[in-house]
Amino acid sequence: MSSQVQSSDPRAKDQHASAAERSPLEASAEAIHFLNSLGKEELQMLFFSETLAMVSNTGEPQGELTIEVQSGKLKDKFDVVSHYPFVHASCRGFMDKTICGNSVRGYLSWNLRTIEQHSQEFIKFHILPMERKMSLLKEEDRLVMNRSIKEGEEIKTEVTFIPWDSTVGFISEAANLLLLRVMAWRQMVPNNARFLALDTEGKLCYSTYQALGSQTIQVDRQQAEVFIVEQTVHSDQGIPTSCQFYLLSDGHLAKRIQVGSPSYCLITKMPSLREEDEMEPHPVFKKKPLMWEEDMELYSKFLDRKEQLRLSHTRYLQQHPDAQALISDFLLFLLLRQPADVVTFAAEHFGPFAMHRPPSPALRSSNRRSPFRTFHTESS
């Protein structure tokens, strides 16, 4: 992974370049297999919003956490619009009576690869307010990461380019929120799965998940069964950070505990749990005989249609008297001759009227062949 450092403000004092001197990290085969098993229909079942309250360990309210996953639209460089999972999470509250918060917005592929993500974190200290921003953007065959840190009036920026092939199994903040819902929905965590993530310094590192079993908790005076998953980010430059997620069966987050943090997030109202839709068999309708003559409405329509056709036929014959004469002439010869083969007789009678039929000889044999056989022989 190579990096390039840029400054977006002339007041920036600390600019440095970083380069990866070790071999690139790789996600485990179990992690990649789990991500490849995800499907569009399964993820769409996990599109919903939720809100949790932030409280201190002593029970004092400190803020609110909202998480929303829905279908989002994203344009590429050719202005082609595609639909992707869109994750938006925001947290705002107080820490030691100081306003703080963070937010993340991200577009993901259907196997949770990050296409675009923007995150922000701020702490409004009275003396030296701090703000961190980071964006991830897929550009052709690489993932571009822009980071900026603002402390007071000083701004540090850094741009890092990560080859797209190196992001297989990478789980961003947005992808992590949806991945947890998948684990809760399936009630399982892949064994020996080692994903990739970013530590607090924006460096690639390993991330693991561990199932801690199930537990019954009380939510809004109701007993709820939760599936506990612990995520650990193994940073190379610091101690690992862990976070425990208490998840309901449909992926709703009931509780989140940051290990070592003086506060946690807790759901205050029991949601309506979603269940997988069961496919009902298609109804089979047996055919019933249509007794239209006994149906007054259908019989009336039949009579109306019959009268329309009779008037139409009469009008046509009135407009074409030659047709009436032709039919009368044929019926006259038919009754006089009374042939055994009416179809052949009709073909011989109307044959001379055919435009593409060669003229018949003046003297015909009394044992004429069928006009249908003659036509078939001439065509072949």
N, C-alpha and C positions, 0 to 999 in steps of 0.2 A: 504494500500500500504506500503510495507516494503522496506527498502533501505539498501545498503551496500556500504561503502566507501572504495575505493582502491586508491593507488598512483602509477602512472606509471613512476615517476621520484623521485630519492632520495632527490632532492632539494625541493620537495613540503613541505611547512611549515604548511599549514592549511588543516587538514583532520578532518572531522566530520561525524557522522552518523545521519541520520534522519529517523523518523518513523511517520506514519500517526496515530494520536491519535483520529481523528474524523471518523465518518462513511464515507465510500467511496461515491464519487459523482456518480450520475447516469444521463444519458441523458434522455430527455423527450420522451414519447411515440410518439409524433409527429415527432421528429427528427429521431427516429429509423424507423418509418414507411416510412419516405421520403427516407432514405438510402436503405431500402429493396425494394423500388419501382424502383430502378435503374436497367437497363438492359444492357447487353453487346452490343447490336446493337446501343443503344442510346449513350453509352459512346464512341464507335468507331467513331461516327459522330463528336466527339469533339477532335479527334486526329489531331493536327496541331501545327505549330510553329508560334510564333509572337515576335516582337521586339518593344520596346518602348524606347523613349529617356527620360533621367532624366534631369530635368531643375529646376533651382531655382525659387523662387517666383518672382524674377526680370527678369526671362526669360533667364538666362545664362545656357548654357549646362553644365551638371555635370557628365554625364555617360550614361550608357545604361542598359536596363533590357531585358533579353530574357527568354521566357517561351516556353518549348517544351513538348508536351504530345504525346506519341506514344506507340506502342505495344512493350513490353520488355520480354525477356526470363530470367527465374530464376530457378536455380537448388535447389532441396531440399537435405537433407542429404543422400538420396538414389540415387542421381545423376539423378533424374527424372526431366525433363525440362517441365515447365509450362509457359503459356503466361499470362502476367498481364499488366495492364496499368502502364506505366513508365513515371514519371514526372521529368523533369530537368529544373531548373530555376537558373539563375545566374544574379547577379547585381554587377557592378564595376564602381566606379566613384570617386569623390572628395568631401570632406566635410571640409570646411575651409582650402582648399589647402592641405588637408591630404588624401592620398589614402586610400580608404575603399571599402569593398564589402562583399557579402555573396552569398552562393550557397546552393542548396538543390537538392538531388537526392533521389527519392523514388519509391518503387514498391507497388502497391495497389491491393486489391482484387476488384472484379467487383461490390461490394457494398461499396467501398472506405475504407475498413479496411486496416490499415498499416501493411505490411508484413516486409518491410525493408526500412529504410530511413537514409540518412547521410546528415548532414548540417554543414556549416562552416560560421563563421563571423569573420572579421578581420578589425582592424584600425591600420594603420602603423604610430603611433605617433613617433616623433623623439626621445623623451626621454623614453617612456614606451609603446612600441607596445603591442597591445592586440589581442588575438585570442581565439575564442570560437568554440568548436566542440561538436557535439551531434550525437549520432547514436541510432536508434531504430531497434530492431531485434526481430522478433517473434521466440520464442523457445518453442516448445511444447505447454504447457498451460499457458504461460506467455509472456509478452513483456519486453525485457531487454533494459534499457536506460542507455547509457554511456555518461557522460558529462565531459568535460575537459575545464578548463579556464587557459590560459597562459597570464600572465602580466609580461613583461620583461623576467626574468629568472625563475620566480616562476610559478609552475604548480599545479593546484588543479584538482583532478579527483573525480568523484562520480559515483557509479553504483546503479541503482534503478530497482527493480523488480516489475512489475505491473501484477496482475493476468489477464489472457486473457479475462475472463468474465467481468472484470471491464472496458474493452476498447470498449464495445458496444456503438456506437455513438461517438467515439473519432475521431476527425478530426485533422490530422497532417498538417504541412505546405504544403506538397505535395498534400494531399487530399483536402485541402482548395482551391487550384488553379483549380482542376478539378470540385469540387462542385460548384464553382462560375459559371463555364461554363454551368453546368446543369441548374442552376437557370436562367441564361440568355436564354438558349435554350427553357426552359419551360415558361419563362416570369412570374415567380412566386417564392415566398419565402414561405416556410411552416409556417403557423401561430403557434405562441406559441412554436416554436421548440427551444429546448435548447440542444446544443451539448456539447461535452467535448473537451478541448484543453489544451495545455501547455502554461504557462506564460513564461516570460523571465527568471525566475529562475528554469524552468523545473518542475514546480508543476502542477498537474492536476487542472483545473478550468473549469468554464462554458464559452461557446462561443455562442453568439446569432447573428442572421442575421435579418436585417430589410430592407424591400423594401421602397425606397425613391421616387418611381415614375419614370417617363420617362422624358427625356429632349432632346432637339435638340442641337447638337454641330457641329462645323465646323471642318472637318478633310480633309486636303489636298485640300482645296477649294471646298469641298463637304459638304452638310448637311447630318448629320447622326443622327438617333434616337437611344438613348442609354437607357438602363435599369440600374438604380442606386441601388446598394445593399451596405448596411453598415454592416460591421462585427465588433463586440465588444467582446474583450476578458476580462472577469471579473476576474481579479486576486484577491486573498484573501489578498495578502501582499502589494498591491499597488493600484494605481488608474487604472480604466479601460482604455484600449487602443482601439482606433477605427480607422478603415480604410474604405474609401469609394471607391467602384469599379464602374466605368462607363463601361457597357458592351454592345457590339453590339448584334444583334439578334441571331447570330450563336455562341456566346460565346467569340469572340475576345474582348480583353481588350483595351478599347479606352483611359482610363484615370484611374490613381490610386492616391488617396490623403491620406497620413497618417496624421491624425488629429494632429496638433501641430508640424509637421515637416516643415522645411524651404524649402523643395523641393517636387516635385511630378513627376509622370511619365505620358508621353503623347505619343499617337501614332502619327506618322508623315506621314504615307502613308495609304490611305484607302485600306483595303484588299478586295478581292473578297469574298463576303458573301456566305456562304454555305447554301443550302436549303435542306430540307428533300426530299429524292428521292421518287417520286410518282410511285407506282406500276402500270405499264401499263398492260391492259388485254392481255392475250396470243392470238396471231393471230390464226384465225380459217381458215384452208385450206380445201376447199370442195374437195371431191373426184371426179376426172374426169375419164371418161372411157379411157382406154389405147388403142389407135388405133395403135397397133404395126405393123400391116400389112402395114400401110401407112407410117411408119417410116423406111426409108431406112437402117439406122444403126441397129435398132432392128430386122428388117426382115433379114438382113445379118447375125446377130448373131444367129437367129433362124435356118437358113439354115446350118450354120457351126456346131451348136450343133446337129442338126438332122443327119448330115453326120458323126459326131463323134460317135453318138450312133449306127448308122447302121454298121459302121466298127467294133465297139466294139462287137456288137451282132454276127456279122458274124465270127469274130475271135474266139469268145467263142464256137460257134457251131462247128467250124473247129477243135478246140482243144478237144471237147467232142462229138464225133460222136454218143455215146450211147444216148445222150440227143435227137439228131435228130431222132434216131430210135424209141425212146420211144414216142416222139410226133407223129411221123408218124403212129405208131401202134395204138395210141389212136384215132387219126382222122379217121383211117380206120374203127375201130369198131363203132365209133360214127356215121359215115355215113351209115354203114350197119344196125345198130339197129334203128337209128333215134328215140331215146327216147324222151318222152315229157318233162321229168325232166333231163336236161343236167347236172346240178350240182350233183344230186344224182348218176347219171350214172358215172360221173367222179370220185366221191368219192369211188364208188364200184370198179372202174377199177384200181385206184391207191392205194386202201386200202391194198392189199397184200404186197405192198412195204414198209409199215410202220414197223419200227423196233420193236415197243412195242405192236403191234397188235397181239392177239393170232391167231394161225392158224385156218382157217375156215374149217368146216367139209367137208368130201368128197361129201356127198349128201346134196345139199341145197334145201330149200323149194322154190317153184316157187313164193311164196308170201313173199318175203324177206322184212324185215323192213328197214327203211332208215338207212344208216350207221351213220348219224349225231345223230339220236335218240339213236342208240346203243352205240355210243361213250359217249353221255351225260349220259345214264343210267349207263354205266360202271364207269364213273368218279365219279358219285354221290355215 
